[in-house]
Amino acid sequence: MIDVLVIGGGNAALCAALMAREAGASVMLLESAPKEWRGGNSQHTRNLRCMHDAPQDVLVGAYPEEEFWQDLLKVTGGQTNEHLARLVIRASSSCRDWMRKHGVRFQPSLSGTLHVARTNAFFMGGGKALVNAYYRSAENLGVQIRYNAPVDTLELEDGRFVAARIGHERIPARACVVASGGFESNREWLREAWGQNEDGEWPADNFRIRGTRFNMGVLLKHLLESGADAIGDPTQSHCVAIDARAPMYDGGICTRVDCLSLGVMVNQHAVRFYDEGEDFWPKRYAIWGRLVAQQPGQIGYCIIDAKPWGLFMPPVFPGEQANTLGELARTLGLDEQTFVQTISEYNAACRVGTFNHETLDDCHTEGLTPAKTHWARPLDTPPYYAFALRPGITFTYLGVKVNDQAAVHFGGQPSPNLFAAGEVMAGNVLGKGYTAGVGMSIGTAFGRIAGTQAALAARAQPDTLNAGPLHATA
């Protein structure tokens, strides 16, 4: 019998598998995707948010625990478990040496990457390189890896894991880690969660899925139906306003448009609907997908003039360009009079002080609703540019409730041998909102905890079929 069964194939699952194997457990990892698509959403990631009290190799300055916590508290609006959040924060300060041991390499942030040189360590080669490094290490350590292995159900007895099932195949194990992601790829579930809006639209029909197509939420739904305690809102997610031309799945980072805080955003009625300068972009980029989802037609248009170029990471695909605002409106199919009026009112309301996109500067609007509280400069320097944006779901926040040992709760009680890590439990820390890199912080911290605890649970689990110590190999 396997000691630890890990269900999932992304960062959290791999961290769990590696930690369990290092603890001496025999480990099998089940990845639902084929090998070429392995890694879940982790293949699209770029960085890890890290606490540090002094400069560390690729990280400049300091990013202490309390600042990290206040950032998380602000973006979640208090919808977070402080104990578990601080656990993640502290773990982020000490995980990178372990990551390096398993082949992950880091690099300094590049110019224009969202003000995160101090807070985020970037993966050399991105998330795909991280995933490949972990898989190589897992294989070298003797972890059994199966691809095209979507688990349908779990066999549970009073909250205790017994076996997993893939169709008619039954796979028993002494302990299990579920790290199989959220339900963001399940379009029917998204449609059910979001419902219809007041205009009779089904907003989820216009969503794009930024990451994997394999996160269908099958095990999440099964666990909830089996009595696992739920946490989180099914409509809350890491949701970015992405290029409307993005593919339905796996567009990843290249669909991002990062100039929104340096311009204005209008909906299909050519009016603004939110403060574009509310806070630094890394703390706000992942709310704009939800904001666009709440607009008619689930589409928005980011408008800039010539001034911001060079201050942000340029989009992969060029936007629309025009020499006048009227021409730009006509190109976008927006009402020209309303569009020009919206921009003119914004321009007149701008109170330009000392512009600095690296600080919360004093450039703001007055007498305008909604206000723009920072980086407000008139759009008056042609050519003008527009990017059509749609909601892009990265991962959902509905999940299973866990404790600080990553144990899944049933009726308020922790399971003795079933653990969760990554997106499937991220809602314990992220009730809403997001700040760049914290998803990887959560997955890494709880993946490592879950793997360690699963190995301990396996050691304590009586096994009448295969009694004896854990099956460590060289």
PyMOL commands that set and color helices and strands:
alter all, ss='L'
color gray80, all
select helices_A, chain A and resi 11-22+35-37+40-44+65-76+82-92+96-101+126-141+187-194+203-206+218-225+252-255+260-262+281-283+285-293+296-298+325-332+336-349+422-428+438-460
alter helices_A, ss='H'
color red, helices_A
select strands_A, chain A and resi 2-7+27-30+47-49+106-107+120-123+144-146+153-157+160-166+169-178+208-209+230-231+237-243+264-267+300-304+320-322+350-351+364-365+384-396+399-400+407-410+413-420
alter strands_A, ss='S'
color yellow, strands_A
deselect
rebuild
show_as cartoon
